[in-house]
């Protein structure tokens, strides 16, 4: 049985694209760690170290095998979340 990856969303609440992802998360009822980059500079620094910039939203996907994916762009993130929800359900 495949293990569900750990999901973390790098965001800040006044970002319109971030709000799109947050609405999808709410609608799907998915458990995703929210990492507010303006309240926690460590999250901002993690994002910059991984992606070279602090543009949000970015979904971090930590797989059970140790791989980490960084997925930018709200539409892509929402599509991925919807696909994951369908696959789990």
N, C-alpha and C positions, 0 to 999 in steps of 0.2 A: 504494500500500500504506500503510495507516494506521500511524502511529508509536505505539508503546506509550508511555503516559504514565509519568513518573517518579513512583514512590510512596514516601511517607515516613510511618511510623507514629509518632505521638507517644504515649508510653506510659510506664509504670514497671512493673517485673516483679511486684510484689506486688498489683497491681490485678487483681481477678478477671475483670473484663470485658476487660482487656488480655490476660490469659492465654487467653481464648476466641479472640481474634484471632490471637495467636501460634500457638496450636494449628492453626488453619486455615491459616496461612501455612506452617507446617511440613508439614502434610498435602498442601498444593497444590504445595509446592516453589517458591514464588514469591520473587522477588528484591525485597525492600522494605527501604529504609533505615530502621533503627530509631533513633528519637530519644528517648532516655531523659531525661525532663524533670526528674528529681531529680538526675541526675548532671551535667547540662549546663544551667545557668541560661539560656543563650542560646535553647535549644529551648523552655523554659518561656515565656520572654519573647515568642518568635515566636508561640506558641500563644495567649497572652493578647492580643497585638496583633491577631491575626486573628479570634479568636472571643470576646474579652472575658472569658474565664475560662480556667482551667487544667485543666478536667475532661478526662480521657482515658478511653478511647482516641479518637483522632482520626486519620483517614487524610487526608494531604495528597496531592492528585493534581495534578501539574504537567503540563499538556497541551502538546503541541508548538506549538500556536498562541499560547502565552503565558498562557492562562487557568489559574487555580489554583482548585481546589475543596477545601473543608475538610469532610470527612464524619465526623460524630460517630456514636456508638452502635454497640456491638460487633456486634449482629445485622445492622444495615445494612451495616457494613463487610464482614462475612463474606459476606453475599449478593453484594455487589459483587465481591469477590475471586473468588468461585465463578463468577460470570457472566463475568468477565474471563478466567478460566482456560478456561472452555468455549469462549469466542470465539477464543482463541488456539490451541486445540487440535484 
